[in-house]
Amino acid sequence: MKELRIGMLGLGTVARGVASMIRRNGQGIAHRTGIPLRLVRIATRNPGKTWGLNLEGVRVDADVDALTRADDVDVVVELMGGLDPAERLLLSALDHGKHVVTANKALIAERGMNLFETAQKNNRELSFEAAVAGAVPIVKAIRESLAANHIESIHGILNGTCNYILTEMRERGLSFDQTLADAQKKGYAEADPSFDVDGIDTAHKLAILSAIAWGTPPDFRSIHVEGIRRITDSDITWAAEMGYRIKLLAIAKRRDHGLELRVQPTLVTVSSMVSQVEGVFNAVFVKGDYAGTTMYHGRGAGEQPTASAVVADLVDLARNQGAGLASRVPPLSVMPQHLSPLPVHDIADLKCEYYVRLAVVDRPGVLAEITSILASHGISIDAIHQKGRAVSQEAVALVIVTHECLEKEMQASLAAMERLESVRGKPMVIRMESGLT
Ligand SMILES: NC(=O)c1ccc[n+]([C@@H]2O[C@H](COP(=O)([O-])OP(=O)(O)OC[C@H]3O[C@@H](n4cnc5c(N)ncnc54)[C@H](OP(=O)(O)O)[C@@H]3O)[C@@H](O)[C@H]2O)c1
């Protein structure tokens, strides 16, 4: 092979970064791979919109199907996003003998197995470093650098939009809605922000990381997912007064008979490293039995950081081709015959400490009603905070921090509290992870 010929699907944010990086850094890349990368084709919805890029020698059209079959393409780079038609196009590319590189976390997390099996059948590579945490090389780190470890846990901040919103709410004392609007204005949040703020994007990435860490098929549907819409500025202030910050965390733990997989707003101590990850940055912490905890931090999205990860996959591919290898590393780390699903624990079995915020009528006896509900579910209280902060004309905020207890007992208590005449609205509950790095 004299060069690696690339066909790209889509010409949006990430694709523009890939096109410019290959042109700008091409010579240095060729010195590292021995095989130059050459962008030969782009197929996208609006081929006339080329964003002022230098695309000399690149055929640009709207025929996405033809690109997946083209004789002059060795690898299809999918940067369109979405499940359909991306899945159909990548299956076609693999069946036509192309390797595939994608940044599409939704596709890998939800339909990945179909693609992995097709890649294996055709002896082609399917790479997806850019699908998790942008420039941060976390897929490679778990799959290769930590490959000899039993992974015990993974936790991290995998969505820059949510982390930006939570950071800004704390630093500027703004509400969720005000901060979201600001993030949208600055281009950090989509017009429809639900994938980000409802935790779906983080869960897609967690599904991919846990699959690689434990040699299981990606299992997005079994992840317990909560987003950050219900976090208020007063939660952030209460947390700060108690020595905590609120972060949207992806958490995966290997437990006795399966996995714990969850995405949730979480109180983490201000002294932890994860609490120091601010703004649009991402960070992942991986604990291996021999390596201990390692941390990976960087820009998790954006044109250039994401392009860096896509082109890194192309560099790997070129090096493999140079060495005469169709494929070197199994995409989910273990050999395909050793992939096996692990049961995922029900969230009801989770044990942790909780932060509970209630709006209560300010009169004698209310506290006793609430504490007796908690006691009847075997939940003991670590601290109660009530500073007479009015949340409405007739209610004040009450914050309770519990010792470790079972999620199902906490949920039963919350349901009982909601039924009390003295409690207004839905209680807010946030899990606490005091022991994180
Ligand atoms: N942006 C990031 O920071 C980032 C980070 C990590 C991973 N990713 C992933 O990378 C992928 C691309 O993201 P992006 O932000 O670059 O998206 P984007 O800016 O929306 O670009 C998508 C491109 O694909 C084209 N396209 C979409 N559907 C198409 C179809 N059915 N047929 C032909 N062309 C189609 C779009 O054309 P039109 O513009 O004409 O619609 C556009 O050129 C996604 O899977 C995303 O999850 C993105």
PDBQT file of the ligand as one rigid body, heavy atoms in Angstrom, charges set to zero:
ROOT
HETATM    1  N1  LIG A 501     -18.668  17.991  17.530  1.00  0.00    +0.000 N 
HETATM    2  C1  LIG A 501     -17.945  17.399  18.461  1.00  0.00    +0.000 C 
HETATM    3  O1  LIG A 501     -17.263  18.075  19.243  1.00  0.00    +0.000 OA
HETATM    4  C2  LIG A 501     -17.911  15.894  18.561  1.00  0.00    +0.000 A 
HETATM    5  C3  LIG A 501     -17.108  15.301  19.533  1.00  0.00    +0.000 A 
HETATM    6  C4  LIG A 501     -17.039  13.902  19.614  1.00  0.00    +0.000 A 
HETATM    7  C5  LIG A 501     -17.785  13.137  18.741  1.00  0.00    +0.000 A 
HETATM    8  N2  LIG A 501     -18.587  13.754  17.828  1.00  0.00    +0.000 N 
HETATM    9  C6  LIG A 501     -19.360  12.913  16.920  1.00  0.00    +0.000 C 
HETATM   10  O2  LIG A 501     -18.885  13.139  15.603  1.00  0.00    +0.000 OA
HETATM   11  C7  LIG A 501     -19.956  13.002  14.680  1.00  0.00    +0.000 C 
HETATM   12  C8  LIG A 501     -20.054  14.297  13.856  1.00  0.00    +0.000 C 
HETATM   13  O3  LIG A 501     -20.313  15.383  14.722  1.00  0.00    +0.000 OA
HETATM   14  P1  LIG A 501     -20.256  16.892  14.203  1.00  0.00    +0.000 P 
HETATM   15  O4  LIG A 501     -20.346  17.744  15.416  1.00  0.00    +0.000 OA
HETATM   16  O5  LIG A 501     -19.120  17.073  13.282  1.00  0.00    +0.000 OA
HETATM   17  O6  LIG A 501     -21.633  16.964  13.424  1.00  0.00    +0.000 OA
HETATM   18  P2  LIG A 501     -22.134  18.097  12.422  1.00  0.00    +0.000 P 
HETATM   19  O7  LIG A 501     -21.340  19.337  12.579  1.00  0.00    +0.000 OA
HETATM   20  O8  LIG A 501     -23.606  18.166  12.558  1.00  0.00    +0.000 OA
HETATM   21  O9  LIG A 501     -21.783  17.488  10.991  1.00  0.00    +0.000 OA
HETATM   22  C9  LIG A 501     -22.466  16.404  10.422  1.00  0.00    +0.000 C 
HETATM   23  C10 LIG A 501     -22.183  16.416   8.931  1.00  0.00    +0.000 C 
HETATM   24  O10 LIG A 501     -22.785  15.274   8.327  1.00  0.00    +0.000 OA
HETATM   25  C11 LIG A 501     -23.715  15.719   7.324  1.00  0.00    +0.000 C 
HETATM   26  N3  LIG A 501     -24.837  14.787   7.331  1.00  0.00    +0.000 N 
HETATM   27  C12 LIG A 501     -25.634  14.483   8.384  1.00  0.00    +0.000 A 
HETATM   28  N4  LIG A 501     -26.552  13.562   8.013  1.00  0.00    +0.000 NA
HETATM   29  C13 LIG A 501     -26.320  13.310   6.704  1.00  0.00    +0.000 A 
HETATM   30  C14 LIG A 501     -26.938  12.444   5.760  1.00  0.00    +0.000 A 
HETATM   31  N5  LIG A 501     -27.970  11.688   6.087  1.00  0.00    +0.000 N 
HETATM   32  N6  LIG A 501     -26.431  12.426   4.506  1.00  0.00    +0.000 NA
HETATM   33  C15 LIG A 501     -25.386  13.206   4.163  1.00  0.00    +0.000 A 
HETATM   34  N7  LIG A 501     -24.765  14.026   5.010  1.00  0.00    +0.000 NA
HETATM   35  C16 LIG A 501     -25.231  14.076   6.274  1.00  0.00    +0.000 A 
HETATM   36  C17 LIG A 501     -24.124  17.120   7.747  1.00  0.00    +0.000 C 
HETATM   37  O11 LIG A 501     -24.635  17.837   6.640  1.00  0.00    +0.000 OA
HETATM   38  P3  LIG A 501     -25.534  19.159   6.891  1.00  0.00    +0.000 P 
HETATM   39  O12 LIG A 501     -24.679  20.100   7.707  1.00  0.00    +0.000 OA
HETATM   40  O13 LIG A 501     -25.802  19.681   5.528  1.00  0.00    +0.000 OA
HETATM   41  O14 LIG A 501     -26.734  18.722   7.655  1.00  0.00    +0.000 OA
HETATM   42  C18 LIG A 501     -22.763  17.651   8.213  1.00  0.00    +0.000 C 
HETATM   43  O15 LIG A 501     -21.935  17.988   7.133  1.00  0.00    +0.000 OA
HETATM   44  C19 LIG A 501     -21.199  12.701  15.517  1.00  0.00    +0.000 C 
HETATM   45  O16 LIG A 501     -21.384  11.312  15.583  1.00  0.00    +0.000 OA
HETATM   46  C20 LIG A 501     -20.830  13.237  16.897  1.00  0.00    +0.000 C 
HETATM   47  O17 LIG A 501     -21.507  12.563  17.943  1.00  0.00    +0.000 OA
HETATM   48  C21 LIG A 501     -18.664  15.105  17.723  1.00  0.00    +0.000 A 
ENDROOT
TORSDOF 0
